[in-house]
Amino acid sequence: MRFLLIAVAALGLAGCSSLAPSWPEPATSPSAEVPWIPPPGAAQPASPPKTAEIPEELRAHASELTLTQVVDVALRNSPFTREAWWRARAAAAEVAIRHATLAPEIDVEADLRRTRQAGQGGETVFQQTTWGPAATINYLLFDFGGRQADVESARQSLYAAGFAHNQAIQDVVLSVERAYYQYQGTKALLEAERANLRDVQTNLQAADERRRAGVATVTDVLQSRTAVAQAQLNIESLEGQLLAVRGSLAAAMGLPANLPYDVGPLPAEIQPRQTGEAVEELIARALGERPDLLAARADVQAAASDVASLRADLLPRLFLQGTVSRQAFGSSVGSANNLYSGTLTLSYPLFDGGGRRARVRQAEADRETARSRAEGLEQAAITQVWTDYAAVRTAAQRIETSRTLLASAEESERAASERYRAGVGSSLDLLTAQSTLAAARAQEVQARADWLLSLAQLAHDTGALGPAPAAASTSPSSSSNSSGIPAPAAGRGQP
């Protein structure tokens, strides 16, 4: 009999070993200098990304997109805003998960049991079938507010995720505005350089005419040709730069760089003015409205709730457990029983080696870390707003100064050109005046672009930058947001 049992066990083990799957032993690289070769299936092929396009309702305006429309396209395509949004949805689900712990847990089950017993060598046989449903309730009646603290921590984390989503939107808007104004500024610089080319070409024609008339030297002609070649070289460089900036704007919108689109020109009639609020008011607005600061403060509240939850783990808990069941017996004599039970349990964590108290200290340190981070962000926000405010003021002054410089340079170039054609001026004086005019044109264009960029940065750092209302999508004029900062929207800058 013993031999038979050993044989059956051996056969069973052999059968189990034959049924067990054979897994290849995982391998690493054979040596430190040899790259690891992944086994088949380690890296699944990624699905090709969906090619983004300009929305159907904006394709009619694709040749001259406004800033509002560009921002609209970017927000639709941005993976950063989608990621932040999904994080917020996950945080909302976490609130529901923790809130569910406040409710009792009820389980329902049903069983069916068949029993057969034989005694006295099989002369006596007893069979019985037991079946019936049962319901069990488990409820934590009291835990000194631990679960409520967990819910509050999740709720504050949800607020932080929502503010992070708002911050992601503002960051995308700012990146699009930067690329948009850089593209407009590069286009304006290109147009200014083309105007310079026309001027030096006119100068070259005048030099050729004077040389044929015998009143100019070859040196004058060569200097004029050099100026023409330099202007052409500048144009070629700006054309390459324009393509690169155009690609950056397309990337900011989430579009392929080769997609056909264009934007309007850089606003020419900008009337810069100071912001509608003093710098102290802008700083106060930033401290009260910036999404990253609000998210940091929500993180502090969540960390404080975590401390309260862990402190509650040091205190007793009161549990209620109840069971209701019905058992029916299917045998020679049928019967059924109803069973009820209830238990109140007081649980107290008497000793666990100090782990719970250590977790409380860790949570308190995390809370202070979050508080210090929020304070650091507040200080950084104050500095950013102060710097941006100064940048806006400087950029506004530069526009006025550059316009004065441009007007003076145009008048000087006009006078030098007339003197040269009249034969009383030198070619060097004319080339110097034209070079000064070219620099003045570039400075005036850059001043306009810098003012728009600094204004967008100030709006972002005060927490006032966001997508413009849909009603303004076709309007080229700029508007003012709730902070009093003139929003450098799509077209003409207005006071």
C-alpha positions as CSV (number, residue, x, y, z in Angstrom):
1,M,0.0,0.0,0.0
2,R,2.8,2.4,0.9
3,F,4.6,1.6,-2.4
4,L,1.3,2.4,-4.3
5,L,1.0,5.8,-2.6
6,I,4.6,6.6,-3.5
7,A,4.1,5.7,-7.1
8,V,1.0,7.8,-7.4
9,A,2.7,10.8,-5.8
10,A,5.6,10.5,-8.2
11,L,3.3,10.3,-11.2
12,G,1.5,13.4,-9.9
13,L,4.7,15.4,-9.6
14,A,5.8,14.3,-13.0
15,G,2.5,15.4,-14.5
16,C,2.7,18.8,-12.7
17,S,6.2,19.4,-14.0
18,S,5.1,18.6,-17.5
19,L,2.2,20.9,-17.3
20,A,4.2,23.8,-15.8
21,P,5.2,26.4,-18.5
22,S,8.8,26.7,-19.2
23,W,10.0,30.3,-18.9
24,P,13.3,31.4,-20.4
25,E,15.7,32.7,-17.9
26,P,15.9,36.5,-18.1
27,A,19.3,37.6,-19.4
28,T,21.2,40.9,-19.1
29,S,24.0,42.2,-21.2
30,P,27.0,39.9,-21.2
31,S,29.3,42.8,-20.0
32,A,29.2,46.4,-19.1
33,E,30.4,47.7,-22.4
34,V,28.0,45.6,-24.5
35,P,24.5,47.0,-25.0
36,W,21.5,44.9,-23.9
37,I,19.5,43.3,-26.6
38,P,15.9,43.1,-25.7
39,P,14.1,39.8,-26.2
40,P,11.1,39.5,-28.7
41,G,8.1,41.3,-27.3
42,A,10.1,43.6,-24.9
43,A,9.4,46.7,-27.0
44,Q,6.0,46.9,-28.7
45,P,5.9,48.9,-31.9
46,A,4.3,52.3,-31.2
47,S,1.3,53.3,-33.3
48,P,2.0,56.1,-35.7
49,P,0.9,59.5,-34.2
50,K,-2.1,61.1,-35.6
51,T,-1.3,64.0,-37.8
52,A,-2.7,67.2,-36.4
53,E,-4.4,69.7,-38.7
54,I,-5.9,73.1,-38.6
55,P,-9.6,72.8,-37.5
56,E,-12.1,72.9,-40.3
57,E,-13.7,76.2,-39.1
58,L,-10.3,78.0,-39.2
59,R,-9.0,76.7,-42.6
60,A,-10.6,79.7,-44.4
61,H,-8.3,82.0,-42.3
62,A,-5.2,79.8,-42.6
63,S,-3.4,82.4,-44.7
64,E,-3.6,85.0,-41.9
65,L,-4.3,83.4,-38.5
66,T,-4.9,85.7,-35.6
67,L,-3.3,85.1,-32.2
68,T,-6.6,84.0,-30.8
69,Q,-7.0,81.4,-33.5
70,V,-3.4,80.2,-33.1
71,V,-3.9,79.8,-29.3
72,D,-7.1,77.9,-30.1
73,V,-5.3,75.4,-32.3
74,A,-2.5,75.0,-29.8
75,L,-4.9,74.2,-26.9
76,R,-6.7,71.7,-29.0
77,N,-3.5,69.9,-29.9
78,S,-1.3,70.3,-26.8
79,P,-0.4,67.1,-25.0
80,F,0.6,69.1,-21.9
81,T,-2.9,70.3,-21.3
82,R,-4.3,66.9,-21.9
83,E,-1.8,65.3,-19.5
84,A,-2.7,67.9,-16.8
85,W,-6.4,67.4,-17.4
86,W,-6.2,63.6,-17.0
87,R,-4.2,64.1,-13.8
88,A,-7.0,66.2,-12.5
89,R,-9.6,63.6,-13.5
90,A,-7.5,60.9,-11.7
91,A,-7.4,63.2,-8.6
92,A,-11.2,63.6,-8.7
93,A,-11.6,59.8,-8.8
94,E,-9.2,59.6,-5.8
95,V,-11.6,61.8,-3.8
96,A,-14.5,59.5,-4.6
97,I,-12.3,56.5,-3.6
98,R,-11.5,58.0,-0.2
99,H,-15.0,59.3,0.4
100,A,-16.3,55.7,0.0
101,T,-14.4,54.7,3.2
102,L,-17.0,56.7,5.2
103,A,-19.7,54.4,4.2
104,P,-20.3,50.8,5.4
105,E,-19.1,47.9,3.4
106,I,-21.8,45.3,2.7
107,D,-21.0,41.9,1.1
108,V,-23.6,39.4,-0.1
109,E,-22.8,35.8,-0.7
110,A,-24.6,32.4,-1.2
111,D,-23.3,28.9,-0.7
112,L,-24.3,25.4,-1.5
113,R,-22.7,22.5,0.4
114,R,-23.2,18.7,-0.2
115,T,-22.1,16.4,2.6
116,R,-22.0,12.6,2.6
117,Q,-20.8,10.5,5.5
118,A,-20.5,6.7,5.7
119,G,-19.9,4.8,9.0
120,Q,-19.7,1.3,10.3
121,G,-18.1,-0.1,7.1
122,G,-20.7,1.6,4.9
123,E,-23.7,0.2,6.6
124,T,-24.7,3.7,7.8
125,V,-24.8,6.6,5.2
126,F,-25.7,10.2,6.0
127,Q,-26.3,12.8,3.3
128,Q,-27.1,16.4,3.8
129,T,-27.4,19.5,1.4
130,T,-26.9,22.9,3.0
131,W,-27.6,26.1,1.1
132,G,-28.6,29.7,1.8
133,P,-27.7,33.4,1.4
134,A,-25.8,35.6,3.8
135,A,-25.1,39.3,4.1
136,T,-22.2,40.8,6.1
137,I,-21.8,44.5,7.1
138,N,-18.5,46.0,8.1
139,Y,-18.5,49.6,9.3
140,L,-15.9,51.7,11.0
141,L,-18.0,53.8,13.3
142,F,-15.4,56.1,14.8
143,D,-11.7,56.8,14.1
144,F,-11.1,60.3,15.5
145,G,-11.5,61.9,12.0
146,G,-8.9,59.9,10.2
147,R,-11.0,59.1,7.2
148,Q,-12.3,62.7,6.9
149,A,-8.7,63.9,6.9
150,D,-8.0,61.4,4.1
151,V,-10.9,62.8,2.1
152,E,-9.8,66.4,2.7
153,S,-6.2,65.5,1.6
154,A,-7.6,64.0,-1.6
155,R,-9.8,67.1,-2.1
156,Q,-6.9,69.4,-1.7
157,S,-4.8,67.3,-4.1
158,L,-7.7,67.6,-6.6
159,Y,-7.6,71.4,-6.2
160,A,-3.8,71.3,-6.8
161,A,-4.3,69.2,-9.9
162,G,-7.0,71.7,-11.2
163,F,-4.7,74.6,-10.7
164,A,-1.9,72.7,-12.4
165,H,-4.2,72.2,-15.3
166,N,-4.8,76.0,-15.4
167,Q,-1.0,76.6,-15.2
168,A,-0.5,74.2,-18.1
169,I,-3.0,76.1,-20.2
170,Q,-1.3,79.4,-19.4
171,D,2.2,78.0,-20.2
172,V,0.9,76.8,-23.6
173,V,-0.6,80.2,-24.3
174,L,2.6,82.0,-23.4
175,S,4.7,79.6,-25.5
176,V,2.4,80.2,-28.5
177,E,2.5,84.0,-28.0
178,R,6.2,84.0,-27.9
179,A,6.5,82.0,-31.1
180,Y,3.7,84.1,-32.7
181,Y,5.4,87.5,-32.0
182,Q,8.8,86.2,-32.9
183,Y,7.5,85.1,-36.2
184,Q,5.7,88.4,-36.8
185,G,8.9,90.3,-35.7
186,T,11.1,88.2,-38.1
187,K,8.7,88.9,-40.9
188,A,8.8,92.6,-40.1
189,L,12.6,92.6,-40.0
190,L,12.6,90.9,-43.4
191,E,10.4,93.6,-44.8
192,A,12.6,96.3,-43.3
193,E,15.7,94.6,-44.9
194,R,14.0,94.5,-48.2
195,A,13.3,98.2,-47.9
196,N,17.0,98.7,-47.2
197,L,17.8,96.7,-50.3
198,R,15.7,98.9,-52.4
199,D,17.4,102.0,-51.0
200,V,21.0,100.7,-51.7
201,Q,19.9,99.5,-55.2
202,T,18.7,103.1,-55.9
203,N,22.0,104.3,-54.5
204,L,23.9,101.9,-56.9
205,Q,21.9,103.2,-59.9
206,A,22.7,106.8,-58.9
207,A,26.4,105.9,-58.5
208,D,26.4,104.2,-62.0
209,E,24.8,107.3,-63.5
210,R,27.3,109.6,-61.8
211,R,30.2,107.5,-62.9
212,R,29.0,107.6,-66.5
213,A,28.7,111.4,-66.2
214,G,32.3,111.5,-64.9
215,V,31.4,112.9,-61.5
216,A,31.9,109.7,-59.5
217,T,34.7,107.2,-59.1
218,V,34.8,103.4,-59.4
219,T,35.2,103.3,-55.6
220,D,31.7,104.9,-55.2
221,V,30.2,102.1,-57.5
222,L,32.1,99.4,-55.7
223,Q,31.0,100.6,-52.3
224,S,27.4,100.7,-53.5
225,R,27.6,97.2,-54.9
226,T,29.1,96.0,-51.5
227,A,26.1,97.5,-49.7
228,V,23.7,95.8,-52.1
229,A,25.4,92.4,-51.6
230,Q,25.3,92.9,-47.8
231,A,21.6,93.7,-47.9
232,Q,20.9,90.6,-50.1
233,L,22.9,88.5,-47.6
234,N,20.9,89.9,-44.7
235,I,17.7,89.0,-46.5
236,E,18.8,85.5,-47.2
237,S,19.8,85.0,-43.5
238,L,16.4,86.4,-42.4
239,E,14.5,84.2,-44.8
240,G,16.2,81.1,-43.3
241,Q,15.5,82.4,-39.8
242,L,11.9,83.0,-40.7
243,L,11.5,79.4,-41.8
244,A,13.0,78.2,-38.5
245,V,10.7,80.5,-36.4
246,R,7.7,79.4,-38.5
247,G,8.5,75.8,-37.7
248,S,8.7,76.7,-34.0
249,L,5.3,78.3,-34.2
250,A,3.9,75.3,-35.9
251,A,5.4,73.1,-33.2
252,A,3.8,75.3,-30.5
253,M,0.4,74.7,-32.2
254,G,1.1,71.0,-32.5
255,L,1.1,71.1,-36.3
256,P,3.6,69.8,-38.8
257,A,6.1,72.4,-39.8
258,N,5.3,72.0,-43.5
259,L,1.6,72.6,-43.1
260,P,0.5,75.6,-45.1
261,Y,-0.4,78.5,-42.9
262,D,0.6,82.1,-42.1
263,V,-0.2,84.9,-39.7
264,G,-0.8,88.6,-40.1
265,P,1.9,91.2,-39.9
266,L,3.4,92.7,-36.8
267,P,1.1,95.5,-35.6
268,A,2.5,98.8,-36.8
269,E,0.3,101.3,-35.0
270,I,1.1,100.2,-31.5
271,Q,0.4,102.9,-28.9
272,P,2.2,101.7,-25.8
273,R,1.0,102.7,-22.4
274,Q,1.7,101.7,-18.9
275,T,-0.4,98.9,-17.3
276,G,-3.6,99.9,-15.6
277,E,-2.3,99.0,-12.1
278,A,0.7,99.8,-10.0
279,V,3.3,97.2,-9.5
280,E,2.1,96.6,-5.9
281,E,-1.4,95.8,-7.2
282,L,0.0,93.5,-9.9
283,I,2.1,91.6,-7.2
284,A,-1.0,91.3,-5.0
285,R,-2.9,90.0,-8.0
286,A,-0.2,87.4,-8.8
287,L,-0.1,86.2,-5.2
288,G,-3.9,85.7,-5.3
289,E,-4.4,84.4,-8.8
290,R,-1.3,82.5,-10.1
291,P,-2.3,78.9,-10.6
292,D,1.1,77.5,-9.6
293,L,0.9,79.4,-6.2
294,L,-2.7,78.2,-5.6
295,A,-1.6,74.7,-6.4
296,A,1.3,74.9,-4.0
297,R,-1.0,76.2,-1.2
298,A,-3.4,73.3,-1.9
299,D,-0.4,70.9,-1.6
300,V,0.2,72.5,1.9
301,Q,-3.4,71.8,2.9
302,A,-3.2,68.3,1.6
303,A,0.0,67.6,3.5
304,A,-1.6,69.0,6.7
305,S,-4.6,66.7,6.2
306,D,-2.2,63.8,5.8
307,V,-0.7,64.7,9.2
308,A,-4.1,64.6,10.8
309,S,-4.9,61.3,9.2
310,L,-1.7,59.7,10.5
311,R,-2.2,61.1,13.9
312,A,-5.7,59.5,14.0
313,D,-4.0,56.1,13.4
314,L,-2.4,56.5,16.9
315,L,-5.9,56.5,18.5
316,P,-8.5,53.8,19.0
317,R,-11.0,52.7,16.4
318,L,-14.5,51.4,16.9
319,F,-15.8,48.8,14.4
320,L,-19.2,47.2,13.8
321,Q,-19.6,43.9,12.1
322,G,-22.9,42.2,11.5
323,T,-24.0,39.1,9.7
324,V,-27.4,37.9,8.6
325,S,-27.8,34.5,7.0
326,R,-30.3,31.8,6.3
327,Q,-29.4,28.1,6.1
328,A,-31.7,25.6,4.6
329,F,-31.0,21.8,5.0
330,G,-32.0,19.4,2.3
331,S,-32.2,16.0,4.0
332,S,-34.7,13.5,5.1
333,V,-36.1,16.0,7.5
334,G,-36.1,19.5,5.8
335,S,-35.5,22.6,7.9
336,A,-34.2,26.1,7.7
337,N,-32.4,28.4,10.2
338,N,-32.0,32.2,10.3
339,L,-28.8,33.3,11.9
340,Y,-27.9,36.8,13.2
341,S,-24.8,38.1,14.7
342,G,-23.3,41.5,15.6
343,T,-19.9,42.5,17.0
344,L,-18.6,45.8,18.3
345,T,-14.8,45.9,18.3
346,L,-12.6,48.5,19.9
347,S,-9.1,48.4,18.4
348,Y,-6.2,50.3,19.9
349,P,-2.6,50.2,18.4
350,L,-0.7,49.5,21.5
351,F,2.7,48.9,20.1
352,D,4.1,48.6,16.6
353,G,7.8,49.5,17.1
354,G,7.3,53.2,16.6
355,G,6.3,53.0,12.9
356,R,3.1,55.0,13.2
357,R,4.8,57.8,15.1
358,A,7.6,57.9,12.6
359,R,5.1,58.2,9.8
360,V,3.5,61.1,11.6
361,R,6.9,62.8,11.8
362,Q,7.6,62.1,8.2
363,A,4.2,63.7,7.2
364,E,5.0,66.7,9.4
365,A,8.3,67.1,7.6
366,D,6.5,66.8,4.2
367,R,4.0,69.5,5.3
368,E,6.8,71.9,6.2
369,T,8.5,71.1,2.9
370,A,5.4,71.9,1.0
371,R,5.0,75.1,3.0
372,S,8.6,76.2,2.3
373,R,8.1,75.4,-1.4
374,A,4.9,77.6,-1.4
375,E,6.8,80.4,0.3
376,G,9.7,80.1,-2.3
377,L,7.2,80.3,-5.2
378,E,5.7,83.4,-3.7
379,Q,9.0,85.1,-3.5
380,A,9.8,84.1,-7.0
381,A,6.5,85.4,-8.2
382,I,7.1,88.8,-6.6
383,T,10.5,89.0,-8.3
384,Q,9.1,87.9,-11.7
385,V,6.3,90.5,-11.6
386,W,8.7,93.2,-10.6
387,T,11.0,92.3,-13.4
388,D,8.2,92.0,-15.9
389,Y,6.8,95.4,-14.9
390,A,10.1,97.0,-15.4
391,A,10.5,95.2,-18.8
392,V,7.1,96.5,-20.0
393,R,8.0,100.1,-19.0
394,T,11.4,99.8,-20.7
395,A,9.9,98.3,-23.8
396,A,7.3,101.1,-24.0
397,Q,9.9,103.7,-23.8
398,R,12.0,101.9,-26.4
399,I,9.1,102.1,-28.9
400,E,8.9,105.9,-28.5
401,T,12.7,106.3,-28.7
402,S,13.1,104.0,-31.7
403,R,10.4,105.8,-33.5
404,T,12.2,109.1,-32.9
405,L,15.4,107.5,-34.1
406,L,13.7,106.1,-37.2
407,A,12.2,109.4,-38.1
408,S,15.6,111.1,-37.7
409,A,17.4,108.4,-39.7
410,E,14.9,108.7,-42.5
411,E,15.3,112.4,-42.7
412,S,19.1,112.1,-42.7
413,E,19.0,109.4,-45.4
414,R,16.7,111.6,-47.5
415,A,19.0,114.6,-47.2
416,A,22.1,112.6,-47.9
417,S,20.5,111.0,-51.0
418,E,19.4,114.4,-52.4
419,R,22.9,115.8,-51.8
420,Y,24.5,112.9,-53.5
421,R,22.2,113.1,-56.6
422,A,22.9,116.9,-56.7
423,G,26.6,116.1,-56.8
424,V,27.5,117.9,-53.6
425,G,27.5,114.8,-51.3
426,S,29.8,111.9,-51.0
427,S,29.0,108.2,-51.5
428,L,30.4,107.4,-48.1
429,D,28.0,109.9,-46.4
430,L,25.1,108.3,-48.2
431,L,26.1,104.8,-47.3
432,T,26.5,105.8,-43.7
433,A,23.1,107.3,-43.6
434,Q,21.5,104.3,-45.2
435,S,23.3,102.0,-42.8
436,T,22.0,104.1,-39.9
437,L,18.5,103.9,-41.4
438,A,18.6,100.1,-41.7
439,A,19.7,99.8,-38.0
440,A,16.9,102.2,-37.0
441,R,14.3,100.2,-38.9
442,A,15.4,97.0,-37.2
443,Q,15.4,98.6,-33.8
444,E,11.9,99.9,-34.2
445,V,10.6,96.5,-35.3
446,Q,12.4,94.8,-32.4
447,A,11.0,97.4,-30.0
448,R,7.4,96.6,-31.1
449,A,7.9,92.9,-30.8
450,D,9.7,93.2,-27.4
451,W,6.8,95.2,-26.0
452,L,4.3,92.6,-27.0
453,L,6.5,89.8,-25.6
454,S,7.1,91.6,-22.3
455,L,3.3,92.3,-22.0
456,A,2.5,88.6,-22.5
457,Q,5.1,87.6,-20.0
458,L,3.7,90.0,-17.4
459,A,0.2,88.7,-18.0
460,H,1.5,85.2,-17.5
461,D,3.4,85.9,-14.4
462,T,0.4,87.6,-12.8
463,G,-1.8,84.7,-13.5
464,A,-4.0,86.6,-16.0
465,L,-2.9,85.0,-19.2
466,G,-5.3,82.5,-20.7
467,P,-7.2,81.7,-23.9
468,A,-9.2,84.6,-25.2
469,P,-13.0,84.4,-25.5
470,A,-14.3,82.6,-28.5
471,A,-16.2,85.7,-29.6
472,A,-12.9,87.5,-30.1
473,S,-11.5,84.9,-32.5
474,T,-12.0,87.0,-35.6
475,S,-11.2,90.3,-34.1
476,P,-7.7,91.7,-34.7
477,S,-7.8,94.2,-31.9
478,S,-6.3,93.6,-28.5
479,S,-8.4,93.7,-25.4
480,S,-7.8,94.0,-21.6
481,N,-8.2,91.2,-19.2
482,S,-9.5,91.3,-15.7
483,S,-6.2,92.3,-14.3
484,G,-6.1,95.6,-16.2
485,I,-3.1,94.5,-18.2
486,P,-3.7,95.1,-21.9
487,A,-3.8,91.7,-23.5
488,P,-1.5,91.6,-26.6
489,A,-4.0,89.6,-28.6
490,A,-4.0,89.1,-32.3
491,G,-3.6,92.4,-34.1
492,R,-3.2,96.2,-33.5
493,G,-1.9,97.3,-30.2
494,Q,-4.3,99.8,-28.7
495,P,-4.1,102.1,-25.7
